[in-house]
Amino acid sequence: MRVLQLLVFSTLSLWPLRAAACDLALVLAVDVSGSVDAEEYRIQMDGLAAGLRDGVVSEALVKARAQVLLMQWSGQSRQEVTLPWAEVRSFADAEALAQRIEQAPRPWRNYSTAVGEALFLAVEQFAAVPECTRRVIDISGDGFSNEGVEPREAHGALSALGVTVNAIAIEQSEPDLTAYFFENVIRGEGAFVVTAASFADYPSRIRKKLVREVARQTAMAPHRDAGTVAALQ
């Protein structure tokens, strides 16, 4: 394991308990490997932006005072934070974030699929938002990991830091991808995989995924009123 990862994990494990300034830190990790063409990339980014604009999702993010980060990932050494942590305190903040995601440039086009590397980069980002009580990685992918460390190698660090990993499996060319993500990628209490049969299904499926992991979980926090909980069930 890289020295930087060890330092990050050690630091996070020693965080003192303190009053939470936010309920949720959410990393949006988008697959931009070589199997994703230009149109499919656009579907992902536009679909993600539309999901964040959904009234249920944006309201939950505001109530959670969520911190949201966008990263794009491909092969080994082809992983980047595209948009750093942005706090969502208002609907205007949610809209601004959606616009920035729509406008985000694609960094790479023709590289492999390094899911484990993506998870390690994502988990390192939580060191910057220690005040958030819940930490979630939302990872999309359309293929099996074929380069770099295996996704399972990240499970120990994810568990130690209480990070949940949920996935959306785009099965356009890999019909067994959901099972692979279920067995090798997702982690944490209540973790789940949402299946998109093709990239065309991605917008509706990512909205469903965001509602499930952001809105419903936030609504179950002790300070949420009963009406909000009922509206999300």
Salt bridges, closest charged atoms under 4 A:
ASP23 OD2 - HIS223 NE2 3.28
ASP23 OD2 - ARG224 NH2 2.45
ASP46 OD1 - ARG42 NH1 2.96
ASP54 OD1 - ARG207 NE 2.63
GLU59 OE2 - LYS63 NZ 3.16
GLU87 OE2 - ARG65 NH2 3.59
GLU87 OE1 - ARG89 NE 2.82
GLU95 OE1 - ARG53 NE 2.78
GLU102 OE2 - ARG53 NH1 2.87
GLU124 OE2 - ARG2 NH2 3.73
ASP138 OD1 - LYS209 NZ 2.74
GLU213 OE1 - LYS209 NZ 3.29
